[in-house]
Amino acid sequence: MNMRKYIGLGLIILAVIVLLGVWYINSPYSSTTRTFSAYTLLNSSFQKYKSQFINSDGRVIDYSQGSITTSEGQSYAMLRAVWTDDTVTFAKVWNWTKNDLQHKSGDHLFEWRWGKRSDGTYGALSGGGNNSATDADEDIALALILAGHRWNNQTYLNEAAQIIPDIWKYETAEANGHRYITAGNWAVNGNEIVMNPSYFAPYEYRIFANIDTKDNWKSLINPGYQMLNNVGSAAFNTGSGVGLPPDWFTMQKDNGTIKVASIPNADSNYSFDAIRVPFRVALDYFWNKDPQAKEYLLKNYSFLLSQYEKTNQLVSGYTHNGKPLDNNQNPDMYSTSIGYFMIADPQIAKDIYNNKIIKLYSNDSNSFNSNLGYYEQNWLWFGAAMYNNALPYY
């Protein structure tokens, strides 16, 4: 399965993030809090982001990976565009995504990795680039629904309605009597399902249920929350966990047994992928007030609270049993977990927002520091938007 070759890219990106952590600590904004409106931060930083990462044709470029494009990057730009009421950028990004990444036959899902190939042509990259990544497919569909409602555009809603049933068909699977979201259209291998906990987006399934009434989208929610609870305490290769989910794992279809992911370079660390879990769960709580969301966060993320109380910082990642992967701070760790802190300890959430997020924003340039990569800038924006209640469902 060719997609496996690119799981290792997460480790490369993590190494880049470690280097960014060193810069983060020595940021020129590390000792001075800037004062500005949330509207200014969210809108102006997106304007700068567009000029830095989005081509005029709507293609989002990840320079940290050799100027490739991912379906994830396209989905983030679409979500930010609709939440900043930027109809022009949304249309450009969506049109490029639809024309260049969406499968031309078989289904309406998206190639996950696109760029310049060895023969000089552009398209899906070898080694599985034409496979799908479920988180991006979900977020693209959500962005289309939000845009359809915000701008009264039925075409966007119709296009979302084509994608959603194919997510169900190709990116969910049954295990031990329950249905779960999988890592992509490549993720079911015999009796084994490859899963990425950060792809679980319960707030989206509640919305998808209104669009795709033939598939039981809400049936994914309760098993998904139970899955998160199980993997947080599971005994993986480092022993019993502290509650934090792993980046990747596998589940056996016949009995639901969970194990360390049997794909190269995937492990049970809480790092590049898994750090997105508390953002998605917190958004489910803020939008839907599902008590499962609050209970999950309070039960499983107390480790992060204790770490911050002890050291006034979080590092870029932790092993499954809670050992720091390094001693460097990372913007993503704060931005993705701020929703948890808003629920568990609003005062710490305020401190993180003021001292770990907006200190990386400059009024002089009206943007997050340009040294930060596309991934960091996106998650700083999402974290700031969550803190300021600027992620509405239209």
Secondary structure, 3 states (H helix, E strand, C coil): CHHHHHCCHHHHHHHHHHHHHHHHHCCCCCCCCCCCCHHHHHHHHHHHHHHHHECCCCCECEHHHCCEEEHHHHHHHHHHHHHCCCHHHHHHHHHHHHHHHECCCCCCCECCEEEECCCCCEEECCCCCCCCCHHHHHHHHHHHHHHHHHCCCHHHHHHHHHHHHHHHHHHEEEECCEEEECCCCCCEECCEEEECHHHCCHHHHHHHHHHCCCCCHHHHHHHHHHHHHHHHHCEECCEECCCCCCCCEEEECCCCCEECCCCCCCCCCECCCHHHHHHHHHHHHHHHCCHHHHHHHHHHCHHHHHHHHHHCCCCCCECCCCCECCCCCCHHHHHHHHHHHHHHCHHHHHHHHHHHHHHHEECCCCEECCCCCHHHHHHHHHHHHHHCCCCCCC
